[in-house]
């Protein structure tokens, strides 16, 4: 029973970043199962024939994703080393002002709850799950 007849992606990088695996699917697996593959912005349609430069394009996608990943990790490490927050959301009990997103201020209404939780844990032998 055939379950998939066509796979449509925005571009080749959406199928995968590993150029060997993308090539395996696009050039071997999809044709073996008569699955049409379309990558819209890369102008790829297996029904019209495959571009000979497709493997090189896939390799460039993999290199690009590795490069971006390294840059993001470096930026996060630099922010952390300089004392800036790397959290995407502030912990419960803190807030920041629109003027300065890097300065954390204590939310006094939530602070009482946080203090109570710490007291229960440290002084009254309540475990983490209690």
N, CA, C and O atoms as a printed pandas DataFrame, in Angstrom:
     atom_number atom_name residue_name chain_id  residue_number  x_coord  y_coord  z_coord
0              1         N          UNK        A               1    0.841   -1.176    0.000
1              2        CA          UNK        A               1    0.000    0.000    0.000
2              3         C          UNK        A               1    0.891    1.246    0.000
3              4         O          UNK        A               1    1.763    1.380    0.859
4              5         N          UNK        A               2    0.684    2.138   -0.935
5              6        CA          UNK        A               2    1.473    3.358   -1.062
6              7         C          UNK        A               2    0.869    4.443   -0.181
7              8         O          UNK        A               2   -0.313    4.764   -0.301
8              9         N          UNK        A               3    1.689    5.009    0.708
9             10        CA          UNK        A               3    1.190    6.012    1.639
10            11         C          UNK        A               3    1.600    7.433    1.257
11            12         O          UNK        A               3    0.880    8.383    1.565
12            13         N          UNK        A               4    2.751    7.593    0.589
13            14        CA          UNK        A               4    3.251    8.918    0.231
14            15         C          UNK        A               4    3.522    8.942   -1.260
15            16         O          UNK        A               4    4.207    8.066   -1.788
16            17         N          UNK        A               5    2.986    9.945   -1.937
17            18        CA          UNK        A               5    3.240   10.060   -3.372
18            19         C          UNK        A               5    4.129   11.256   -3.695
19            20         O          UNK        A               5    4.857   11.238   -4.687
20            21         N          UNK        A               6    4.074   12.301   -2.856
21            22        CA          UNK        A               6    4.850   13.511   -3.114
22            23         C          UNK        A               6    5.325   14.110   -1.797
23            24         O          UNK        A               6    4.594   14.137   -0.807
24            25         N          UNK        A               7    6.550   14.584   -1.807
25            26        CA          UNK        A               7    7.095   15.315   -0.660
26            27         C          UNK        A               7    7.443   16.705   -1.155
27            28         O          UNK        A               7    8.179   16.866   -2.129
28            29         N          UNK        A               8    6.901   17.717   -0.468
29            30        CA          UNK        A               8    7.141   19.110   -0.840
30            31         C          UNK        A               8    7.789   19.809    0.346
31            32         O          UNK        A               8    7.276   19.765    1.464
32            33         N          UNK        A               9    8.940   20.463    0.085
33            34        CA          UNK        A               9    9.623   21.237    1.113
34            35         C          UNK        A               9    9.892   22.635    0.578
35            36         O          UNK        A               9    9.891   22.863   -0.631
36            37         N          UNK        A              10   10.120   23.558    1.488
37            38        CA          UNK        A              10   10.427   24.942    1.088
38            39         C          UNK        A              10   11.726   24.970    0.289
39            40         O          UNK        A              10   11.784   25.532   -0.805
40            41         N          UNK        A              11   12.764   24.359    0.849
41            42        CA          UNK        A              11   14.044   24.254    0.135
42            43         C          UNK        A              11   14.745   22.974    0.587
43            44         O          UNK        A              11   14.290   22.297    1.509
44            45         N          UNK        A              12   15.845   22.658   -0.067
45            46        CA          UNK        A              12   16.532   21.397    0.191
46            47         C          UNK        A              12   16.993   21.280    1.648
47            48         O          UNK        A              12   17.027   20.176    2.192
48            49         N          UNK        A              13   17.341   22.380    2.275
49            50        CA          UNK        A              13   17.823   22.327    3.651
50            51         C          UNK        A              13   16.733   21.876    4.612
51            52         O          UNK        A              13   17.043   21.405    5.707
52            53         N          UNK        A              14   15.467   22.007    4.232
53            54        CA          UNK        A              14   14.362   21.565    5.094
54            55         C          UNK        A              14   14.239   20.035    5.108
55            56         O          UNK        A              14   13.700   19.467    6.058
56            57         N          UNK        A              15   14.727   19.385    4.084
57            58        CA          UNK        A              15   14.703   17.915    4.067
58            59         C          UNK        A              15   15.759   17.383    5.020
59            60         O          UNK        A              15   15.539   16.377    5.695
60            61         N          UNK        A              16   16.898   18.048    5.079
61            62        CA          UNK        A              16   17.954   17.625    5.985
62            63         C          UNK        A              16   19.208   18.431    5.754
63            64         O          UNK        A              16   19.363   19.087    4.724
64            65         N          UNK        A              17   20.105   18.376    6.725
65            66        CA          UNK        A              17   21.351   19.117    6.624
66            67         C          UNK        A              17   22.517   18.203    6.227
67            68         O          UNK        A              17   23.531   18.679    5.717
68            69         N          UNK        A              18   22.374   16.915    6.455
69            70        CA          UNK        A              18   23.425   15.969    6.113
70            71         C          UNK        A              18   23.330   15.646    4.629
71            72         O          UNK        A              18   22.403   14.957    4.201
72            73         N          UNK        A              19   24.278   16.135    3.846
73            74        CA          UNK        A              19   24.180   16.012    2.394
74            75         C          UNK        A              19   24.179   14.558    1.929
75            76         O          UNK        A              19   23.593   14.246    0.892
76            77         N          UNK        A              20   24.823   13.666    2.676
77            78        CA          UNK        A              20   24.816   12.253    2.288
78            79         C          UNK        A              20   23.418   11.641    2.438
79            80         O          UNK        A              20   22.953   10.902    1.570
80            81         N          UNK        A              21   22.758   11.966    3.562
81            82        CA          UNK        A              21   21.411   11.425    3.787
82            83         C          UNK        A              21   20.398   12.039    2.813
83            84         O          UNK        A              21   19.523   11.337    2.304
84            85         N          UNK        A              22   20.513   13.331    2.559
85            86        CA          UNK        A              22   19.608   13.981    1.604
86            87         C          UNK        A              22   19.788   13.349    0.231
87            88         O          UNK        A              22   18.812   13.039   -0.451
88            89         N          UNK        A              23   21.033   13.162   -0.165
89            90        CA          UNK        A              23   21.309   12.517   -1.451
90            91         C          UNK        A              23   20.759   11.099   -1.506
91            92         O          UNK        A              23   20.209   10.681   -2.525
92            93         N          UNK        A              24   20.906   10.361   -0.418
93            94        CA          UNK        A              24   20.379    8.996   -0.337
94            95         C          UNK        A              24   18.870    8.987   -0.590
95            96         O          UNK        A              24   18.367    8.170   -1.362
96            97         N          UNK        A              25   18.161    9.895    0.060
97            98        CA          UNK        A              25   16.711    9.948   -0.119
98            99         C          UNK        A              25   16.316   10.424   -1.517
99           100         O          UNK        A              25   15.509    9.794   -2.200
100          101         N          UNK        A              26   16.909   11.557   -1.928
101          102        CA          UNK        A              26   16.495   12.182   -3.187
102          103         C          UNK        A              26   16.872   11.326   -4.399
103          104         O          UNK        A              26   16.095   11.222   -5.349
104          105         N          UNK        A              27   18.046   10.720   -4.371
105          106        CA          UNK        A              27   18.530   10.010   -5.547
106          107         C          UNK        A              27   18.237    8.512   -5.537
107          108         O          UNK        A              27   18.237    7.878   -6.593
108          109         N          UNK        A              28   17.984    7.934   -4.350
109          110        CA          UNK        A              28   17.783    6.479   -4.295
110          111         C          UNK        A              28   16.410    6.103   -3.726
111          112         O          UNK        A              28   15.616    5.439   -4.392
112          113         N          UNK        A              29   16.142    6.531   -2.495
113          114        CA          UNK        A              29   14.922    6.074   -1.818
114          115         C          UNK        A              29   13.640    6.585   -2.474
115          116         O          UNK        A              29   12.727    5.801   -2.734
116          117         N          UNK        A              30   13.561    7.880   -2.741
117          118        CA          UNK        A              30   12.343    8.418   -3.341
118          119         C          UNK        A              30   12.059    7.800   -4.712
119          120         O          UNK        A              30   10.929    7.378   -4.957
120          121         N          UNK        A              31   13.048    7.732   -5.621
121          122        CA          UNK        A              31   12.770    7.098   -6.920
122          123         C          UNK        A              31   12.392    5.610   -6.784
123          124         O          UNK        A              31   11.552    5.103   -7.527
124          125         N          UNK        A              32   13.022    4.929   -5.831
125          126        CA          UNK        A              32   12.725    3.496   -5.633
126          127         C          UNK        A              32   11.256    3.281   -5.262
127          128         O          UNK        A              32   10.661    2.268   -5.632
128          129         N          UNK        A              33   10.681    4.224   -4.538
129          130        CA          UNK        A              33    9.288    4.114   -4.077
130          131         C          UNK        A              33    8.338    5.002   -4.884
131          132         O          UNK        A              33    7.192    5.220   -4.491
132          133         N          UNK        A              34    8.824    5.507   -6.007
133          134        CA          UNK        A              34    8.026    6.367   -6.881
134          135         C          UNK        A              34    7.433    7.574   -6.144
135          136         O          UNK        A              34    6.269    7.926   -6.333
136          137         N          UNK        A              35    8.251    8.188   -5.313
137          138        CA          UNK        A              35    7.835    9.379   -4.575
138          139         C          UNK        A              35    8.399   10.603   -5.292
139          140         O          UNK        A              35    9.603   10.709   -5.524
140          141         N          UNK        A              36    7.514   11.508   -5.631
141          142        CA          UNK        A              36    7.927   12.756   -6.273
142          143         C          UNK        A              36    8.435   13.708   -5.195
143          144         O          UNK        A              36    7.825   13.844   -4.134
144          145         N          UNK        A              37    9.558   14.366   -5.479
145          146        CA          UNK        A              37   10.152   15.295   -4.524
146          147         C          UNK        A              37   10.203   16.682   -5.133
147          148         O          UNK        A              37   10.676   16.864   -6.255
148          149         N          UNK        A              38    9.704   17.679   -4.369
149          150        CA          UNK        A              38    9.690   19.067   -4.824
150          151         C          UNK        A              38   10.298   19.944   -3.728
151          152         O          UNK        A              38    9.872   19.899   -2.574
152          153         N          UNK        A              39   11.304   20.744   -4.107
153          154        CA          UNK        A              39   11.870   21.771   -3.228
154          155         C          UNK        A              39   11.588   23.107   -3.916
155          156         O          UNK        A              39   12.229   23.454   -4.908
156          157         N          UNK        A              40   10.638   23.837   -3.385
157          158        CA          UNK        A              40   10.084   25.001   -4.074
158          159         C          UNK        A              40   11.127   26.073   -4.386
159          160         O          UNK        A              40   11.330   26.401   -5.555
160          161         N          UNK        A              41   11.789   26.623   -3.377
161          162        CA          UNK        A              41   12.691   27.748   -3.644
162          163         C          UNK        A              41   13.991   27.330   -4.336
163          164         O          UNK        A              41   14.682   28.177   -4.901
164          165         N          UNK        A              42   14.335   26.038   -4.300
165          166        CA          UNK        A              42   15.517   25.558   -5.018
166          167         C          UNK        A              42   15.180   25.114   -6.436
167          168         O          UNK        A              42   16.049   24.668   -7.185
168          169         N          UNK        A              43   13.899   25.243   -6.792
169          170        CA          UNK        A              43   13.443   24.890   -8.137
170          171         C          UNK        A              43   13.767   23.429   -8.489
171          172         O          UNK        A              43   14.246   23.138   -9.585
172          173         N          UNK        A              44   13.501   22.527   -7.553
173          174        CA          UNK        A              44   13.759   21.101   -7.751
174          175         C          UNK        A              44   12.423   20.383   -7.831
175          176         O          UNK        A              44   11.559   20.546   -6.968
176          177         N          UNK        A              45   12.267   19.588   -8.874
177          178        CA          UNK        A              45   11.080   18.749   -9.044
178          179         C          UNK        A              45   11.535   17.464   -9.721
179          180         O          UNK        A              45   11.944   17.473  -10.882
180          181         N          UNK        A              46   11.462   16.369   -8.992
181          182        CA          UNK        A              46   11.964   15.104   -9.538
182          183         C          UNK        A              46   11.177   14.652  -10.763
183          184         O          UNK        A              46   11.677   13.857  -11.558
184          185         N          UNK        A              47    9.956   15.146  -10.926
185          186        CA          UNK        A              47    9.168   14.790  -12.106
186          187         C          UNK        A              47    9.753   15.427  -13.367
187          188         O          UNK        A              47    9.527   14.936  -14.474
188          189         N          UNK        A              48   10.504   16.519  -13.202
189          190        CA          UNK        A              48   11.109   17.210  -14.340
190          191         C          UNK        A              48   12.579   16.845  -14.518
191          192         O          UNK        A              48   13.246   17.365  -15.412
192          193         N          UNK        A              49   13.083   15.956  -13.673
193          194        CA          UNK        A              49   14.497   15.577  -13.733
194          195         C          UNK        A              49   15.280   16.298  -12.655
195          196         O          UNK        A              49   14.889   17.373  -12.200
196          197         N          UNK        A              50   16.389   15.698  -12.250
197          198        CA          UNK        A              50   17.179   16.257  -11.157
198          199         C          UNK        A              50   18.364   17.051  -11.704
199          200         O          UNK        A              50   18.932   16.707  -12.740
200          201         N          UNK        A              51   18.719   18.098  -11.003
201          202        CA          UNK        A              51   19.839   18.960  -11.353
202          203         C          UNK        A              51   21.143   18.260  -10.973
203          204         O          UNK        A              51   21.239   17.691   -9.886
204          205         N          UNK        A              52   22.138   18.292  -11.843
205          206        CA          UNK        A              52   23.421   17.655  -11.567
206          207         C          UNK        A              52   24.181   18.341  -10.435
207          208         O          UNK        A              52   25.065   17.735   -9.830
208          209         N          UNK        A              53   23.847   19.594  -10.142
209          210        CA          UNK        A              53   24.530   20.326   -9.083
210          211         C          UNK        A              53   23.855   20.144   -7.721
211          212         O          UNK        A              53   24.290   20.735   -6.732
212          213         N          UNK        A              54   22.811   19.344   -7.663
213          214        CA          UNK        A              54   22.065   19.149   -6.420
214          215         C          UNK        A              54   22.953   18.648   -5.279
215          216         O          UNK        A              54   22.826   19.165   -4.169
216          217         N          UNK        A              55   23.845   17.673   -5.484
217          218        CA          UNK        A              55   24.712   17.233   -4.376
218          219         C          UNK        A              55   25.586   18.360   -3.830
219          220         O          UNK        A              55   25.824   18.429   -2.624
220          221         N          UNK        A              56   26.061   19.234   -4.700
221          222        CA          UNK        A              56   26.892   20.347   -4.247
222          223         C          UNK        A              56   26.051   21.333   -3.438
223          224         O          UNK        A              56   26.504   21.868   -2.425
224          225         N          UNK        A              57   24.840   21.562   -3.891
225          226        CA          UNK        A              57   23.920   22.450   -3.154
226          227         C          UNK        A              57   23.646   21.872   -1.764
227          228         O          UNK        A              57   23.626   22.611   -0.779
228          229         N          UNK        A              58   23.437   20.558   -1.679
229          230        CA          UNK        A              58   23.201   19.914   -0.382
230          231         C          UNK        A              58   24.417   20.046    0.527
231          232         O          UNK        A              58   24.274   20.277    1.728
232          233         N          UNK        A              59   25.605   19.901   -0.037
233          234        CA          UNK        A              59   26.832   20.053    0.740
234          235         C          UNK        A              59   26.959   21.473    1.275
235          236         O          UNK        A              59   27.357   21.673    2.423
236          237         N          UNK        A              60   26.622   22.456    0.450
237          238        CA          UNK        A              60   26.668   23.849    0.892
238          239         C          UNK        A              60   25.679   24.089    2.038
239          240         O          UNK        A              60   25.988   24.825    2.976
240          241         N          UNK        A              61   24.493   23.474    1.968
241          242        CA          UNK        A              61   23.515   23.592    3.057
242          243         C          UNK        A              61   24.088   23.046    4.357
243          244         O          UNK        A              61   23.915   23.647    5.418
244          245         N          UNK        A              62   24.773   21.901    4.274
245          246        CA          UNK        A              62   25.353   21.299    5.475
246          247         C          UNK        A              62   26.439   22.206    6.048
247          248         O          UNK        A              62   26.477   22.430    7.258
248          249         N          UNK        A              63   27.312   22.726    5.205
249          250        CA          UNK        A              63   28.374   23.618    5.677
250          251         C          UNK        A              63   27.787   24.881    6.301
251          252         O          UNK        A              63   28.270   25.354    7.330
252          253         N          UNK        A              64   26.753   25.421    5.680
253          254        CA          UNK        A              64   26.120   26.634    6.187
254          255         C          UNK        A              64   25.534   26.389    7.579
255          256         O          UNK        A              64   25.719   27.205    8.482
256          257         N          UNK        A              65   24.827   25.265    7.752
257          258        CA          UNK        A              65   24.214   24.990    9.055
258          259         C          UNK        A              65   25.277   24.779   10.124
259          260         O          UNK        A              65   25.085   25.195   11.267
260          261         N          UNK        A              66   26.395   24.141    9.778
261          262        CA          UNK        A              66   27.481   23.968   10.748
262          263         C          UNK        A              66   28.081   25.313   11.121
263          264         O          UNK        A              66   28.373   25.560   12.292
264          265         N          UNK        A              67   28.267   26.186   10.135
265          266        CA          UNK        A              67   28.836   27.499   10.380
266          267         C          UNK        A              67   27.932   28.326   11.292
267          268         O          UNK        A              67   28.408   28.950   12.241
268          269         N          UNK        A              68   26.644   28.332   11.009
269          270        CA          UNK        A              68   25.691   29.081   11.840
270          271         C          UNK        A              68   25.682   28.524   13.255
271          272         O          UNK        A              68   25.658   29.291   14.218
272          273         N          UNK        A              69   25.700   27.204   13.398
273          274        CA          UNK        A              69   25.698   26.573   14.707
274          275         C          UNK        A              69   26.915   26.993   15.524
275          276         O          UNK        A              69   26.791   27.298   16.710
276          277         N          UNK        A              70   28.085   27.009   14.898
277          278        CA          UNK        A              70   29.305   27.437   15.589
278          279         C          UNK        A              70   29.201   28.894   16.022
279          280         O          UNK        A              70   29.604   29.244   17.131
280          281         N          UNK        A              71   28.662   29.743   15.153
281          282        CA          UNK        A              71   28.532   31.166   15.478
282          283         C          UNK        A              71   27.574   31.382   16.645
283          284         O          UNK        A              71   27.837   32.208   17.519
284          285         N          UNK        A              72   26.479   30.653   16.664
285          286        CA          UNK        A              72   25.505   30.794   17.749
286          287         C          UNK        A              72   26.103   30.319   19.067
287          288         O          UNK        A              72   25.949   30.983   20.092
288          289         N          UNK        A              73   26.789   29.167   19.049
289          290        CA          UNK        A              73   27.425   28.660   20.269
290          291         C          UNK        A              73   28.471   29.647   20.792
291          292         O          UNK        A              73   28.563   29.876   21.999
292          293         N          UNK        A              74   29.258   30.232   19.884
293          294        CA          UNK        A              74   30.272   31.207   20.276
294          295         C          UNK        A              74   29.631   32.434   20.910
295          296         O          UNK        A              74   30.111   32.931   21.929
296          297         N          UNK        A              75   28.545   32.925   20.309
297          298        CA          UNK        A              75   27.846   34.095   20.841
298          299         C          UNK        A              75   27.277   33.799   22.243
299          300         O          UNK        A              75   27.380   34.633   23.142
300          301         N          UNK        A              76   26.691   32.638   22.419
301          302        CA          UNK        A              76   26.131   32.276   23.726
302          303         C          UNK        A              76   27.242   32.170   24.763
303          304         O          UNK        A              76   27.093   32.645   25.889
304          305         N          UNK        A              77   28.347   31.550   24.385
305          306        CA          UNK        A              77   29.486   31.416   25.302
306          307         C          UNK        A              77   30.029   32.797   25.689
307          308         O          UNK        A              77   30.333   33.034   26.859
308          309         N          UNK        A              78   30.153   33.708   24.719
309          310        CA          UNK        A              78   30.667   35.053   25.002
310          311         C          UNK        A              78   29.732   35.822   25.934
311          312         O          UNK        A              78   30.184   36.508   26.850
312          313         N          UNK        A              79   28.424   35.700   25.691
313          314        CA          UNK        A              79   27.469   36.376   26.571
314          315         C          UNK        A              79   27.576   35.838   27.992
315          316         O          UNK        A              79   27.596   36.607   28.953
316          317         N          UNK        A              80   27.643   34.522   28.123
317          318        CA          UNK        A              80   27.758   33.920   29.450
318          319         C          UNK        A              80   29.040   34.316   30.150
319          320         O          UNK        A              80   29.023   34.634   31.339
320          321         N          UNK        A              81   30.154   34.302   29.431
321          322        CA          UNK        A              81   31.444   34.673   30.023
322          323         C          UNK        A              81   31.496   36.133   30.444
323          324         O          UNK        A              81   32.226   36.482   31.371
324          325         N          UNK        A              82   30.738   36.983   29.780
325          326        CA          UNK        A              82   30.729   38.401   30.145
326          327         C          UNK        A              82   29.677   38.722   31.207
327          328         O          UNK        A              82   29.506   39.882   31.584
328          329         N          UNK        A              83   28.976   37.697   31.687
329          330        CA          UNK        A              83   28.002   37.910   32.753
330          331         C          UNK        A              83   26.615   38.251   32.279
331          332         O          UNK        A              83   25.741   38.528   33.100
332          333         N          UNK        A              84   26.378   38.242   30.974
333          334        CA          UNK        A              84   25.047   38.531   30.459
334          335         C          UNK        A              84   24.174   37.279   30.535
335          336         O          UNK        A              84   24.676   36.155   30.551
336          337         N          UNK        A              85   22.899   37.488   30.578
337          338        CA          UNK        A              85   21.949   36.378   30.623
338          339         C          UNK        A              85   21.906   35.658   29.283
339          340         O          UNK        A              85   21.913   36.291   28.227
340          341         N          UNK        A              86   21.862   34.336   29.332
341          342        CA          UNK        A              86   21.705   33.552   28.110
342          343         C          UNK        A              86   20.360   32.827   28.107
343          344         O          UNK        A              86   20.071   32.032   27.212
344          345         N          UNK        A              87   19.546   33.115   29.120
345          346        CA          UNK        A              87   18.231   32.489   29.218
346          347         C          UNK        A              87   17.268   33.144   28.237
347          348         O          UNK        A              87   17.282   34.361   28.055
348          349         N          UNK        A              88   16.430   32.321   27.607
349          350        CA          UNK        A              88   15.433   32.885   26.705
350          351         C          UNK        A              88   14.241   33.429   27.483
351          352         O          UNK        A              88   13.554   34.339   27.021
352          353         N          UNK        A              89   14.001   32.870   28.662
353          354        CA          UNK        A              89   12.938   33.355   29.544
354          355         C          UNK        A              89   13.528   33.550   30.924
355          356         O          UNK        A              89   14.389   32.785   31.360
356          357         N          UNK        A              90   13.067   34.562   31.596
357          358        CA          UNK        A              90   13.544   34.805   32.952
358          359         C          UNK        A              90   12.954   33.764   33.902
359          360         O          UNK        A              90   11.838   33.289   33.694
360          361         N          UNK        A              91   13.704   33.416   34.938
361          362        CA          UNK        A              91   13.158   32.496   35.939
362          363         C          UNK        A              91   11.976   33.130   36.665
363          364         O          UNK        A              91   11.851   34.353   36.741
364          365         N          UNK        A              92   11.114   32.268   37.194
365          366        CA          UNK        A              92    9.969   32.748   37.967
366          367         C          UNK        A              92   10.480   33.590   39.127
367          368         O          UNK        A              92   11.407   33.194   39.834
368          369         N          UNK        A              93    9.875   34.741   39.315
369          370        CA          UNK        A              93   10.251   35.622   40.410
370          371         C          UNK        A              93   11.102   36.795   39.972
371          372         O          UNK        A              93   11.478   37.627   40.798
372          373         N          UNK        A              94   11.413   36.878   38.690
373          374        CA          UNK        A              94   12.210   37.986   38.169
374          375         C          UNK        A              94   11.489   38.632   36.990
375          376         O          UNK        A              94   10.641   38.014   36.346
376          377         N          UNK        A              95   11.837   39.865   36.725
377          378        CA          UNK        A              95   11.349   40.554   35.538
378          379         C          UNK        A              95   12.423   41.544   35.104
379          380         O          UNK        A              95   13.345   41.842   35.864
380          381         N          UNK        A              96   12.301   42.046   33.892
381          382        CA          UNK        A              96   13.208   43.111   33.456
382          383         C          UNK        A              96   12.382   44.233   32.857
383          384         O          UNK        A              96   11.226   44.054   32.472
384          385         N          UNK        A              97   13.001   45.375   32.792
385          386        CA          UNK        A              97   12.305   46.538   32.265
386          387         C          UNK        A              97   12.536   46.633   30.764
387          388         O          UNK        A              97   13.534   46.114   30.263
388          389         N          UNK        A              98   11.638   47.281   30.041
389          390        CA          UNK        A              98   11.842   47.452   28.600
390          391         C          UNK        A              98   13.114   48.231   28.268
391          392         O          UNK        A              98   13.686   48.061   27.192
392          393         N          UNK        A              99   13.560   49.096   29.202
393          394        CA          UNK        A              99   14.759   49.903   28.958
394          395         C          UNK        A              99   16.031   49.073   29.009
395          396         O          UNK        A              99   16.983   49.356   28.281
396          397         N          UNK        A             100   16.062   48.045   29.865
397          398        CA          UNK        A             100   17.277   47.246   30.037
398          399         C          UNK        A             100   16.907   45.776   30.194
399          400         O          UNK        A             100   16.539   45.328   31.280
400          401         N          UNK        A             101   17.009   45.043   29.108
401          402        CA          UNK        A             101   16.634   43.624   29.117
402          403         C          UNK        A             101   17.648   42.751   29.855
403          404         O          UNK        A             101   17.344   41.605   30.185
404          405         N          UNK        A             102   18.847   43.272   30.120
405          406        CA          UNK        A             102   19.892   42.477   30.761
406          407         C          UNK        A             102   19.853   42.539   32.297
407          408         O          UNK        A             102   20.458   41.703   32.967
408          409         N          UNK        A             103   19.152   43.515   32.842
409          410        CA          UNK        A             103   19.081   43.648   34.293
410          411         C          UNK        A             103   17.837   42.943   34.807
411          412         O          UNK        A             103   16.723   43.215   34.360
412          413         N          UNK        A             104   18.043   42.035   35.749
413          414        CA          UNK        A             104   16.931   41.303   36.340
414          415         C          UNK        A             104   16.517   41.987   37.635
415          416         O          UNK        A             104   17.354   42.307   38.478
416          417         N          UNK        A             105   15.229   42.204   37.778
417          418        CA          UNK        A             105   14.678   42.791   38.999
418          419         C          UNK        A             105   13.793   41.758   39.678
419          420         O          UNK        A             105   13.169   40.931   39.014
420          421         N          UNK        A             106   13.744   41.809   40.992
421          422        CA          UNK        A             106   12.937   40.843   41.745
422          423         C          UNK        A             106   11.480   41.247   41.693
423          424         O          UNK        A             106   11.131   42.393   41.975
424          425         N          UNK        A             107   10.638   40.307   41.334
425          426        CA          UNK        A             107    9.186   40.496   41.348
426          427         C          UNK        A             107    8.723   40.162   42.763
427          428         O          UNK        A             107    8.621   38.992   43.130
428          429         N          UNK        A             108    8.446   41.186   43.548
429          430        CA          UNK        A             108    8.159   40.992   44.974
430          431         C          UNK        A             108    6.951   40.089   45.237
431          432         O          UNK        A             108    6.942   39.344   46.217
432          433         N          UNK        A             109    5.936   40.147   44.378
433          434        CA          UNK        A             109    4.768   39.279   44.617
434          435         C          UNK        A             109    5.135   37.815   44.417
435          436         O          UNK        A             109    4.627   36.952   45.133
436          437         N          UNK        A             110    5.993   37.523   43.476
437          438        CA          UNK        A             110    6.429   36.146   43.250
438          439         C          UNK        A             110    7.538   35.758   44.222
439          440         O          UNK        A             110    7.717   34.578   44.522
440          441         N          UNK        A             111    8.274   36.734   44.708
441          442        CA          UNK        A             111    9.394   36.448   45.605
442          443         C          UNK        A             111    8.932   35.745   46.870
443          444         O          UNK        A             111    9.639   34.879   47.384
444          445         N          UNK        A             112    7.758   36.101   47.382
445          446        CA          UNK        A             112    7.237   35.438   48.579
446          447         C          UNK        A             112    6.995   33.957   48.324
447          448         O          UNK        A             112    7.249   33.124   49.193
448          449         N          UNK        A             113    6.506   33.632   47.141
449          450        CA          UNK        A             113    6.283   32.229   46.786
450          451         C          UNK        A             113    7.620   31.501   46.704
451          452         O          UNK        A             113    7.751   30.390   47.219
452          453         N          UNK        A             114    8.608   32.110   46.066
453          454        CA          UNK        A             114    9.929   31.498   45.923
454          455         C          UNK        A             114   10.560   31.293   47.297
455          456         O          UNK        A             114   11.123   30.232   47.566
456          457         N          UNK        A             115   10.471   32.288   48.159
457          458        CA          UNK        A             115   11.023   32.159   49.511
458          459         C          UNK        A             115   10.346   31.027   50.284
459          460         O          UNK        A             115   11.004   30.295   51.024
460          461         N          UNK        A             116    9.053   30.888   50.113
461          462        CA          UNK        A             116    8.297   29.811   50.790
462          463         C          UNK        A             116    8.754   28.445   50.279
463          464         O          UNK        A             116    8.931   27.517   51.068
464          465         N          UNK        A             117    8.945   28.320   48.978
465          466        CA          UNK        A             117    9.410   27.052   48.392
466          467         C          UNK        A             117   10.788   26.697   48.949
467          468         O          UNK        A             117   11.021   25.553   49.339
468          469         N          UNK        A             118   11.702   27.669   48.991
469          470        CA          UNK        A             118   13.037   27.414   49.540
470          471         C          UNK        A             118   12.963   27.039   51.013
471          472         O          UNK        A             118   13.678   26.140   51.457
472          473         N          UNK        A             119   12.121   27.704   51.765
473          474        CA          UNK        A             119   11.965   27.389   53.182
474          475         C          UNK        A             119   11.465   25.960   53.364
475          476         O          UNK        A             119   11.990   25.221   54.197
476          477         N          UNK        A             120   10.462   25.571   52.597
477          478        CA          UNK        A             120    9.941   24.204   52.696
478          479         C          UNK        A             120   11.025   23.182   52.359
479          480         O          UNK        A             120   11.118   22.137   53.004
480          481         N          UNK        A             121   11.822   23.475   51.375
481          482        CA          UNK        A             121   12.857   22.535   50.941
482          483         C          UNK        A             121   14.006   22.468   51.947
483          484         O          UNK        A             121   14.433   21.381   52.337
484          485         N          UNK        A             122   14.507   23.641   52.369
485          486        CA          UNK        A             122   15.700   23.667   53.211
486          487         C          UNK        A             122   15.429   23.423   54.694
487          488         O          UNK        A             122   16.195   22.728   55.361
488          489         N          UNK        A             123   14.353   23.987   55.203
489          490        CA          UNK        A             123   14.138   23.957   56.657
490          491         C          UNK        A             123   13.078   22.967   57.115
491          492         O          UNK        A             123   13.051   22.602   58.290
492          493         N          UNK        A             124   12.214   22.529   56.226
493          494        CA          UNK        A             124   11.126   21.659   56.654
494          495         C          UNK        A             124   11.174   20.291   55.986
495          496         O          UNK        A             124   10.210   19.529   56.056
496          497         N          UNK        A             125   12.292   19.980   55.341
497          498        CA          UNK        A             125   12.559   18.646   54.773
498          499         C          UNK        A             125   11.562   18.219   53.711
499          500         O          UNK        A             125   11.323   17.025   53.530
500          501         N          UNK        A             126   10.987   19.163   53.018
501          502        CA          UNK        A             126   10.136   18.816   51.882
502          503         C          UNK        A             126   11.044   18.520   50.700
503          504         O          UNK        A             126   11.965   19.282   50.408
504          505         N          UNK        A             127   10.783   17.424   50.030
505          506        CA          UNK        A             127   11.580   17.071   48.864
506          507         C          UNK        A             127   11.165   17.872   47.636
507          508         O          UNK        A             127   10.210   18.648   47.665
508          509         N          UNK        A             128   11.897   17.662   46.578
509          510        CA          UNK        A             128   11.649   18.406   45.357
510          511         C          UNK        A             128   10.256   18.132   44.782
511          512         O          UNK        A             128    9.655   19.016   44.172
512          513         N          UNK        A             129    9.747   16.929   44.968
513          514        CA          UNK        A             129    8.456   16.570   44.376
514          515         C          UNK        A             129    7.275   16.830   45.309
515          516         O          UNK        A             129    6.122   16.670   44.909
516          517         N          UNK        A             130    7.554   17.226   46.537
517          518        CA          UNK        A             130    6.479   17.515   47.473
518          519         C          UNK        A             130    6.076   18.965   47.364
519          520         O          UNK        A             130    5.176   19.411   48.076
